[in-house]
């Protein structure tokens, strides 16, 4: 299995029967602008919660993200924040920057076995995004941050919990992510790792098997186990 290079056309994924997909900036590109709409709302929340000046609230937001893998985790641990109250901040974010992509739907449909979403977001946000992308009904399940008992990727606990919840066999599982560091535990567990996004080609991480700028062409070209 290739390591360290750019993803070739026709990646050999014939051993895969479980397909794990991160949600944000993986099933749709970072360049859509949705992340830019959401990040200020996180800063608003931290600013209101702590009373800090905005510049300091932003710094705390970023520190919790770096230290805990998710700003929310830091807010829970250090401020006792109710996750439902926090997540409600994003449930009305306009999703008009996302559009249905028939090529991605077709590429996902050709994959044999199970398709699951593995995200640090919550269930409502996930459902909204999947619907906006025209992908409703394609995933067997969503394993969101609440499913993981608020242990975010890249914590090993998050991976152990999704493996237990869905009887996943790592060696026959592919994990698609835009955040390089989230792929490390997947690799260590024996999963096939695919880094997605415009930054992927520049990655030299030894725990990344394949790299692709865009998800749909990679999936469409991949060699998979034929079911018919």
ROKENU-551810 format. One record per residue (C-alpha): residue in three letters; chain; y, x, z. Coordinates in steps of 0.05 Angstrom, whole numbers, plus 5000, padded with zeros to 4 digits. Example, Ala and Ser with C-alpha at 12.3 -4.5 7.8 and 13.67 -1.06 7.14 Angstrom:
BEGIN
<'ala' 'A' <4910 5246 5156>>
<'ser' 'A' <4979 5273 5143>>
This chain:
BEGIN
<'unk' 'A' <5000 5000 5000>>
<'unk' 'A' <5067 5031 4980>>
<'unk' 'A' <5113 5056 5035>>
<'unk' 'A' <5184 5080 5031>>
<'unk' 'A' <5200 5063 4958>>
<'unk' 'A' <5235 5007 4921>>
<'unk' 'A' <5192 4946 4912>>
<'unk' 'A' <5154 4948 4846>>
<'unk' 'A' <5144 4889 4801>>
<'unk' 'A' <5078 4857 4816>>
<'unk' 'A' <5070 4879 4888>>
<'unk' 'A' <4996 4873 4908>>
<'unk' 'A' <4994 4817 4959>>
<'unk' 'A' <4924 4792 4943>>
<'unk' 'A' <4902 4803 5015>>
<'unk' 'A' <4956 4756 5042>>
<'unk' 'A' <4940 4685 5066>>
<'unk' 'A' <4998 4675 5115>>
<'unk' 'A' <5070 4681 5092>>
<'unk' 'A' <5125 4688 5145>>
<'unk' 'A' <5197 4680 5124>>
<'unk' 'A' <5260 4693 5164>>
<'unk' 'A' <5312 4640 5150>>
<'unk' 'A' <5384 4663 5149>>
<'unk' 'A' <5402 4715 5097>>
<'unk' 'A' <5329 4717 5073>>
<'unk' 'A' <5315 4649 5042>>
<'unk' 'A' <5387 4651 5018>>
<'unk' 'A' <5431 4713 5007>>
<'unk' 'A' <5482 4739 5056>>
<'unk' 'A' <5531 4735 4999>>
<'unk' 'A' <5529 4659 5003>>
<'unk' 'A' <5581 4664 5058>>
<'unk' 'A' <5545 4621 5110>>
<'unk' 'A' <5542 4678 5161>>
<'unk' 'A' <5617 4687 5154>>
<'unk' 'A' <5626 4614 5173>>
<'unk' 'A' <5581 4619 5234>>
<'unk' 'A' <5602 4684 5266>>
<'unk' 'A' <5673 4660 5285>>
<'unk' 'A' <5642 4600 5320>>
<'unk' 'A' <5601 4647 5363>>
<'unk' 'A' <5664 4685 5381>>
<'unk' 'A' <5698 4618 5397>>
<'unk' 'A' <5641 4601 5444>>
<'unk' 'A' <5642 4668 5480>>
<'unk' 'A' <5718 4666 5486>>
<'unk' 'A' <5718 4596 5516>>
<'unk' 'A' <5660 4612 5563>>
<'unk' 'A' <5687 4677 5590>>
<'unk' 'A' <5762 4669 5584>>
<'unk' 'A' <5765 4737 5552>>
<'unk' 'A' <5817 4754 5499>>
<'unk' 'A' <5787 4743 5430>>
<'unk' 'A' <5780 4817 5414>>
<'unk' 'A' <5740 4827 5479>>
<'unk' 'A' <5699 4764 5467>>
<'unk' 'A' <5679 4791 5399>>
<'unk' 'A' <5661 4858 5430>>
<'unk' 'A' <5617 4823 5482>>
<'unk' 'A' <5585 4781 5427>>
<'unk' 'A' <5566 4843 5388>>
<'unk' 'A' <5542 4880 5450>>
<'unk' 'A' <5495 4823 5469>>
<'unk' 'A' <5470 4822 5398>>
<'unk' 'A' <5455 4897 5400>>
<'unk' 'A' <5425 4896 5469>>
<'unk' 'A' <5384 4832 5465>>
<'unk' 'A' <5371 4821 5391>>
<'unk' 'A' <5410 4756 5395>>
<'unk' 'A' <5478 4739 5425>>
<'unk' 'A' <5449 4676 5456>>
<'unk' 'A' <5398 4716 5495>>
<'unk' 'A' <5453 4755 5529>>
<'unk' 'A' <5491 4691 5543>>
<'unk' 'A' <5429 4660 5575>>
<'unk' 'A' <5412 4721 5617>>
<'unk' 'A' <5482 4737 5640>>
<'unk' 'A' <5519 4670 5640>>
<'unk' 'A' <5465 4617 5647>>
<'unk' 'A' <5485 4584 5581>>
<'unk' 'A' <5447 4521 5560>>
<'unk' 'A' <5417 4538 5492>>
<'unk' 'A' <5425 4466 5467>>
<'unk' 'A' <5500 4468 5482>>
<'unk' 'A' <5506 4535 5446>>
<'unk' 'A' <5467 4512 5385>>
<'unk' 'A' <5508 4448 5379>>
<'unk' 'A' <5566 4493 5360>>
<'unk' 'A' <5534 4504 5291>>
<'unk' 'A' <5504 4437 5274>>
<'unk' 'A' <5565 4414 5235>>
<'unk' 'A' <5578 4479 5197>>
<'unk' 'A' <5588 4460 5124>>
<'unk' 'A' <5529 4481 5081>>
<'unk' 'A' <5562 4470 5014>>
<'unk' 'A' <5558 4546 5003>>
<'unk' 'A' <5482 4537 4995>>
<'unk' 'A' <5450 4509 4933>>
<'unk' 'A' <5380 4490 4914>>
<'unk' 'A' <5344 4545 4876>>
<'unk' 'A' <5287 4518 4833>>
<'unk' 'A' <5262 4588 4819>>
<'unk' 'A' <5252 4601 4893>>
<'unk' 'A' <5217 4535 4903>>
<'unk' 'A' <5170 4550 4846>>
<'unk' 'A' <5156 4620 4872>>
<'unk' 'A' <5140 4594 4941>>
<'unk' 'A' <5094 4540 4914>>
<'unk' 'A' <5050 4592 4879>>
<'unk' 'A' <5034 4627 4945>>
<'unk' 'A' <4964 4614 4971>>
<'unk' 'A' <4952 4598 5043>>
<'unk' 'A' <5004 4581 5096>>
<'unk' 'A' <5080 4587 5092>>
<'unk' 'A' <5118 4589 5158>>
<'unk' 'A' <5190 4602 5179>>
<'unk' 'A' <5201 4652 5235>>
<'unk' 'A' <5274 4649 5257>>
<'unk' 'A' <5320 4665 5315>>
<'unk' 'A' <5358 4601 5297>>
<'unk' 'A' <5344 4533 5326>>
<'unk' 'A' <5305 4475 5296>>
<'unk' 'A' <5365 4433 5274>>
<'unk' 'A' <5400 4490 5238>>
<'unk' 'A' <5335 4509 5205>>
<'unk' 'A' <5322 4439 5180>>
<'unk' 'A' <5392 4433 5153>>
<'unk' 'A' <5388 4499 5115>>
<'unk' 'A' <5318 4485 5087>>
<'unk' 'A' <5342 4417 5062>>
<'unk' 'A' <5405 4447 5031>>
<'unk' 'A' <5362 4498 4994>>
<'unk' 'A' <5316 4444 4967>>
<'unk' 'A' <5256 4472 5003>>
<'unk' 'A' <5238 4414 5048>>
<'unk' 'A' <5163 4404 5053>>
<'unk' 'A' <5143 4474 5032>>
<'unk' 'A' <5131 4503 5102>>
<'unk' 'A' <5074 4486 5148>>
<'unk' 'A' <5116 4499 5210>>
<'unk' 'A' <5180 4528 5237>>
<'unk' 'A' <5175 4578 5295>>
<'unk' 'A' <5246 4578 5321>>
<'unk' 'A' <5280 4611 5380>>
<'unk' 'A' <5259 4554 5426>>
<'unk' 'A' <5187 4560 5403>>
<'unk' 'A' <5191 4633 5425>>
<'unk' 'A' <5216 4613 5495>>
<'unk' 'A' <5282 4647 5475>>
<'unk' 'A' <5251 4715 5464>>
<'unk' 'A' <5285 4735 5398>>
<'unk' 'A' <5261 4781 5344>>
<'unk' 'A' <5252 4840 5346>>
<'unk' 'A' <5220 4833 5414>>
<'unk' 'A' <5145 4841 5415>>
<'unk' 'A' <5141 4778 5457>>
<'unk' 'A' <5168 4737 5399>>
<'unk' 'A' <5114 4763 5352>>
<'unk' 'A' <5059 4754 5403>>
<'unk' 'A' <5080 4682 5414>>
<'unk' 'A' <5081 4663 5340>>
<'unk' 'A' <5014 4698 5330>>
<'unk' 'A' <4984 4658 5388>>
<'unk' 'A' <5017 4592 5369>>
<'unk' 'A' <4993 4594 5297>>
<'unk' 'A' <4929 4635 5301>>
<'unk' 'A' <4958 4688 5256>>
<'unk' 'A' <4918 4748 5232>>
<'unk' 'A' <4969 4804 5223>>
<'unk' 'A' <4930 4843 5171>>
<'unk' 'A' <4931 4783 5123>>
<'unk' 'A' <5004 4765 5138>>
<'unk' 'A' <5067 4783 5100>>
<'unk' 'A' <5134 4780 5135>>
<'unk' 'A' <5200 4775 5096>>
<'unk' 'A' <5264 4794 5132>>
<'unk' 'A' <5335 4816 5117>>
<'unk' 'A' <5342 4853 5184>>
<'unk' 'A' <5306 4920 5178>>
<'unk' 'A' <5295 4928 5253>>
<'unk' 'A' <5259 4862 5257>>
<'unk' 'A' <5205 4890 5211>>
<'unk' 'A' <5185 4946 5258>>
<'unk' 'A' <5142 4905 5306>>
<'unk' 'A' <5111 4867 5247>>
<'unk' 'A' <5090 4934 5216>>
<'unk' 'A' <5063 4959 5283>>
<'unk' 'A' <5020 4897 5289>>
<'unk' 'A' <4991 4907 5219>>
<'unk' 'A' <5032 4858 5177>>
<'unk' 'A' <5057 4874 5107>>
<'unk' 'A' <5132 4880 5112>>
<'unk' 'A' <5184 4863 5059>>
<'unk' 'A' <5258 4877 5068>>
<'unk' 'A' <5303 4828 5030>>
<'unk' 'A' <5376 4835 5010>>
<'unk' 'A' <5427 4875 4972>>
<'unk' 'A' <5419 4931 5024>>
<'unk' 'A' <5343 4935 5017>>
<'unk' 'A' <5340 4988 4963>>
<'unk' 'A' <5378 5038 5006>>
<'unk' 'A' <5330 5031 5064>>
<'unk' 'A' <5285 5090 5079>>
<'unk' 'A' <5250 5060 5140>>
<'unk' 'A' <5177 5082 5141>>
<'unk' 'A' <5156 5014 5168>>
<'unk' 'A' <5179 4976 5106>>
<'unk' 'A' <5125 4966 5054>>
<'unk' 'A' <5167 4933 4999>>
<'unk' 'A' <5240 4923 4985>>
<'unk' 'A' <5274 4871 4941>>
<'unk' 'A' <5346 4849 4931>>
<'unk' 'A' <5326 4777 4916>>
<'unk' 'A' <5267 4738 4943>>
<'unk' 'A' <5248 4692 4884>>
<'unk' 'A' <5235 4746 4831>>
<'unk' 'A' <5194 4787 4880>>
<'unk' 'A' <5150 4728 4898>>
<'unk' 'A' <5144 4706 4825>>
<'unk' 'A' <5120 4775 4804>>
<'unk' 'A' <5074 4789 4863>>
<'unk' 'A' <4999 4792 4852>>
<'unk' 'A' <4969 4739 4897>>
<'unk' 'A' <4899 4711 4908>>
<'unk' 'A' <4886 4658 4855>>
<'unk' 'A' <4864 4591 4884>>
<'unk' 'A' <4842 4557 4819>>
